Amino acid sequence: MKEIDESDLRLVILGCFRYSLGRMTYMPSHTVNVIKNFKEIFKEHDWKSFIKEIDECDRLGMDCDKRTWLELKEFAHGMLQQNSK
């Protein structure tokens, strides 16, 4: 099996995030889990983008999806704090 480099993986996950934002399926929770599992590949501007895009999204999905996105937003804030030390 061919390996994927971090840069490509990062772009695929960012695309998955944008696709999943606002969906009412299993994708939001799966996407957030993947982001957390591969947190080391994201840059400061990625964490800021997650926060900004979640804030600007008009509909985050059902209540369970909204909780998932707000959890990612909180996690992103934590990553920004951690990286600023």
Secondary structure, DSSP 4 states (H G I P E B T S, - for coil): -----HHHHHHHHHHHHHHHTT--SSHHHHHHHHHHHTGGG--HHHHHHHHHHHHH-S---SHHHHHHHHHHHHHHHHHHHHHT-
